[in-house]
């Protein structure tokens, strides 16, 4: 499969689900029966089972699932066993890709990985391999057709976060956990996807909040027709669209502010973060809009906002190419997610900070679980690591400054780190006023916790 085609598939979404009303979803969930343990034991189906059959079901539920979970975690927490599994998986995937696409580029040879079993000398590893080989499931192993669903790793597959980040002040209402308190965090090699929460009884109440997981995509800078994942968030249905928009770690929201003189010329740049400049009554992201199923939500400023500008622009299009879009009576600061009707796996368009575009995709809509954090919403689940430019002088550390108009550097702008620019000193052969120092984006919003944010509207 072509690399361009396989990566282009990530720019397509769907098939979309039917429109889901968040309010109706919560009402339907409240009307669902919530049986207790006594109701289950008195069910006719359970009463018809013999004592031996009941004992077998109880043993399977209490021992098989817990035993399988503990076995998997013990294997992944063992560095020797987990390394063997990773190596075996890489070897199998490499073999399948080689068989599916045997024609390698000229001058390049595919790296040969060791065959699983060649280096099995430790008895513990040999026992694990024998246990895996004895599995008789036909779907357990990958076959040649699996290459159709494989691709090389992308940069957006990596997560810059080691744990869930709390990006706001939202609290989960009526989410009283019935399971024991969370155990202290124990670092190990077990992937988070394999660490399931401890089994606990179903809560005896229906929460008044729904959890909505949304993924933010942006255009690839060098291929605008393709998209890449930027971040992923979980938002409460009782929160507003502005709460979600403010949690997006976009670089365009951290651009330094220009300092202008009386004639409008740029004198320099300073940092003025959104958290410092925003307060009660301010507008989301200094200008934004979100388009959801033909309804555009603006930032709510008293003058012409982004939604009004979009509608004005659409009026300039030919009548046949003009999309049917209406403006919502509420802004992003006033619109609760519970009042929306959303579709899963369908991209919604967002514009902010002038010309910065994002595509928002709803991944899931669900009820809270006792293991969900009680506060800190929106939660940031994933952030794609930032690719930083290296200093042009030392080529060792990321650049933090862009120097414009300095003849000593050979290029303008020239990206430098702070120590290199400090060691160079001010230029002597040219007027210092002709040289401008522009600070680069510091990406602070990616790491700041919601505990330190302003309580004003985002």
N, C-alpha and C positions, 0 to 999 in steps of 0.2 A: 504494500500500500504506500502511495506517495506520502511523504512527510507533510507537504502542503495540504493535501486532502485530509489527512488525519487530524491536523491541527485546525483546519477549517471547520471540522465537525463541531468543535467546541463553541463556535459562533452561532450555532443553531439551537433553538429551544423548542420544547414540545415533545409530544402533542399536549396542548393545554387542556386543563380540566374544565368542567362546567363552572360557571360563576358560583362562587361560594360566599354567601352573606355571613359575615362574622357574627352578627347579632343573632341570626337564625341558627348558626352553628352552636352558639352557647345555649340558646333556648332548647334546641333538640337534645343537647347533652344533659340539660337539667331534667328533661322528661324521661330519660333512659332509666330503666330499673337498675338499682345498685344493690344486688343481693349480698347479704351477709353470709358468714360461714354457716350459720344455722339454716338459712334458706337453701344453701347448696346441699347440705346433708339431708334435708327433707325432700329434695327433688325426687320425683318418681324414678328417674333413670338411675340415681344412686341407690335407691331402695331396692331395685330389682337385682342388683349385683349380689353375689354371694360373699361370704366373709373372706374367702381366699382371693376373690377378684378385687375386693376393696383393699385388702392388704397389699396386693400387687400394685394397684394404682397409687396408693400412698407411698410405697417404697420407691416407685419410679419418679414420683414428683419430688420427694424429699431427698433422695439419694442420687438419682441419675443426673439430674440437671446440675445439682450442686457439685457432684463429683466430676462431671465433665468440665465445669467452670474452673474448679480448682486444678484439674490436670493441665488445662490449657495455660493457666497463669503460672503454674510451676515450671512449665517448659519455657515460656517466654521470659521468665525471671532468671533463668539460668543462662549466663552469657555464652557458654559453650554450646548449649543446645540451640539457643536462638540464632547464633552465628551460623550453625550448620543449616538451619531452616532457611535463612536468608540466602546462603550460598547455593543451596539446592534449588530454591526458587529462581535465582538468577540464571543458573545453568539450564534449567528446563525452559525458561522463557527465551534464552539465547538460542537453544537448539530448535525450538519451534519457529522462531523468526528466520533462522538460517534455512530451514526446510521450506518455509513458505516463500522466501525470497532468496533463492540461491545465488542470483547474479549480483555480486558485490561490486562496488565501483572499482575501476582500474587503479592499481597502485595501493589499494587499501585491503588489508586482510582482516577478517573478523577475528577478534580476540577469542582464543579458545579457553573456556573455563573448565575447571576440573569436573569430571563426571561424578555425580553423587555416588558415594560408596568407596571411591578410591582412597580417600583420606580418613575413612572411618576406622580409627585404631583405638579410640577410647571406648571402653565397654559401655559407658552411659550413652554415648552417641550411637553406638552400634545397636543398642537395645531400642532406642527411639526410632532408628531407621527401619529395623525389623518390624516394629509395631505399625509404622506407616505403610510398609509394603504389604502387610497382611490385611489392609482395608480392602474390602471387595466391592466398594461402591464404584460404579463405572464413571460417575460424574466427578469423582474425586480428583482425577488427574487431568491435566491439560492435554488437548490434542492439537492436531495441525490446524483445525478450523479456528482455534482460539486466537490465532494471529490476526484475524479480522477485527478483534476487539482489543488489540494491544497497540500501544504507541509508546514512544520514548518519553521519559519524564519531562515535564515542563517546569518553568520557574514558578508558575502559580500553584503547582502541586505542593510546594513547601509552605509551612506555616511559621511565621515569625514569632508567634506567641507560644509560650510553653504552658500556659494555663489560660482559662477563660478570663477575659478582661471585662471589668465592670465599667461601663461607659456612661452611666446616668444614675438617676435617683429613684427609678421606678421600683415599686415594691409589689410582690405577688400577694394578692388579696385572697384570704381564705385558703391558703395552701399550708395547712397544718400537717406536718409529716407524721405518718404513723409508723415509720420504720425507725430503728435505732439511729442515734446521731452518727454522722459520717466519721469514719475512722481517720486517724491522722494520715496525711499523705505519705506514701511510701514509694520512693523513686525506684523504678525497675525498668526492664526492657519490654514489658508487656505493652503492646499498642493500646491506646485509649479505646479503639473500636472493639477490642476484645475484653475490656474491663466492664462488665455489665453491673448495674447497681444491684445491691443485695435484694433478694426477694422479700417483698413486704405485702401485707394485706392491702386491698384497695381502700382508699379513704372513703369514709362514710358521708361525704359531702361532695357537691359539684362546685368547682371553683367558678368564680364570676369573671375570670380572666382566661383568655386564650393566648397561647404562645405562637407567634408567627416568625418563622425563620426566613430571612431574605438574604439573597446574594447580590452583591454589587459588582457589576462588570464595567470595564472601560475599554476604549479602543486601543489597539496596539499602536504605539506612536509611529512605527515604521511601516505598518500595514493597516490603514484605517478601515479596511473592509473586514478585519478580524477583531474579535473581542478577547479579552483575558479577564480572569477573575481578580478583583481588587480586595474584597473583604466579604465576610459573612457575619450576620447579626441575628439575634433573637430579640424580638420586641413584644411587649405586652399589648393586648388589644385595647387596654385602657389608656395607652399613651398616644401622643399625637404624631402626625407625620414629621413635624419639626424635631421631635425627640429622636426619631430614626435618622433624619438627614444630618443632624448635628453629630451623630456617632460615626459617620463615614470618615475614615482617615484619608481625605483627599489632599494632595499637595497644593492644589489651587486655593485652598482655604488658609494656607500658611504663607502666602507670598508676602514679602516685605512691602511696607507702605512707602510710597514716594514722598519725599520732602520737596516742595515746590517754592520758588521765590515769587516775588510780586508779579513777574512777567510770565509765570507758568513754566519756567525752566526747571529741570530736575537738579536738585542740589545733592541729594543722597538718598539713602534708604534706611528705614528703621523697622524693627519688628513690632507689631501690635497684634497680639494674638486675639482670636475671637473671644476667648474666655475673659480677657481683660476689657474688651471693648463692648461686650454685650451686657445688657442689663434688662430690667423689666420694661416691656413695651417695645423692645427692639425687634428687628426682623431677621428671619432665619437666613444665615449664611450671606448676609448683605446682598440678597437677591437670588431667588431660586424659583423653580416651578417643578411640578410633578404631574405627568399626564397618565391618567388611569382610565382606560376604557372610554375614551372620548371626552373625559372631563378633566380640565386642567386646574390645578390648585396652585395659586400664587402665594407670594410671601406676605401679602396683607398690608403693604405700605399704603399710606393715604394717597399718594400720587400714583402715577402709572406704574404698575408692578410688572414682573416678568410675564405673567399670564396675559395681561392687557397687550404687552408688546408682541407676544406670540400671535394673538388674535389679529392684531393690526397687520402683522406680516402676512398672515394667511389670506387676508383680504386682497393682497396684491397678486395672488396666484390666479391662474385661469379658473373659471367656475367648475370645469370638469375635473380639475386636479386639486380642488380645494377640499381638504378633509373636514368632516362634520365634527367640530370641537366646540364645546361650551365651557364657560368658566363657572367654577363652583362658587356658591355664595359664602363659603367658609375658606379661610386660608389654611396653610399647612400648620400654623400655630393653633388653630381651632378645630381641626379635623381629627377625630379619634379614629384609630384603625378599626374599632368595633363598628363604626358607622359605614364601613366600606364593603364593597362586594369585589372579591379578588379571585383570580384564576391562578392555579398552580402551574408552574412551568411556562408562564407567559411573561415576556419582557415588557416592563413599563419604562417610559422614557423620563429622564430627569435632566434638568439643565440648571447650573448654578455658576456663580463667579464669572459671569460674562459668556464664555463659550465652552465651558467644561461640561461634557456630556457623560452620563452614566445610564446603564440599563439595569433596572431592578427586577429580579426574578424571585417569585415566592416559591420556596422549596417545600414548606410544609406548614400546615395549620393544625395545632393539636392542643389538647388539654394539658395542664401542668401535671408533673409527676412529683412525688415526695422528694426525689433526689435533686430537683431543680433548685438553684439558689433562690433564697427568699427576697433578695434585693439586688440593686445595682443595674437594673435594666435601663436601656438596652444592653445586652451582653454581646461582646465581640468575640466570635468563635474562631475566626480566621483572618489573618492579614498576610497578603503576599509580601515577601521580603523586598525591600527597596534596593534597586541597583544604583549604587553611588558612584559618582565620578572620582577618579583618583587624582591627586595633586600632580600637576604637570611638571613641577620642579623635582620633588623627591620620589614620586611614583610609589609611595609607601602607604600613605594614609588618605582618607577621603578628603576632597576639597570642600571648603566652607565659604570661600570668597571667589567672586568673579571680578577680575581687574580689567578695566576698560581704559584704553588710551595710553598705556605705559609702553614706551618704545623699547624698553630693556627686555621685555618678555617675548617679543617676536610674533605675538598673535594677540588679537583683541576680539572678544574677551578671552582672558586666560584664567583658568581655574587653579587656585592655589589653596593650600592649607594655611592656617593661621600662623604657625611657626615660620614657614618659608616666607610669607609676606612680611612678617615682623623682622626677620633677619635681613631681608633686602633693604629695608628702610625706604624713606620717601625718595622719589626721583629728583635728580639735581639738574639735568640738562633741559627739562621741560617745565612748564608751569604746573605746579601741583594741582591747580584747579582744573586742569585738563584731564587729570586722572580720576576716575570714579571707581569706588569700591562698592560692589553690590553683594550683600550677604545672600547665600543660597538657602534654600528651604531646609529647616532643621528637623522636620518630621517629628515634631514633639507630640502632636495629637495622637500619634500611633501608640505612645507609651503612657500618656497621662491617664490616670484613673478618674472615674467619674466622681470619686469622693472629693476631689479638689476643684471641681468645676463650679462655675457660677450657677446660682439657682434661678437666674433669669431665663427667659425664653430663648432657646437656641436659634 
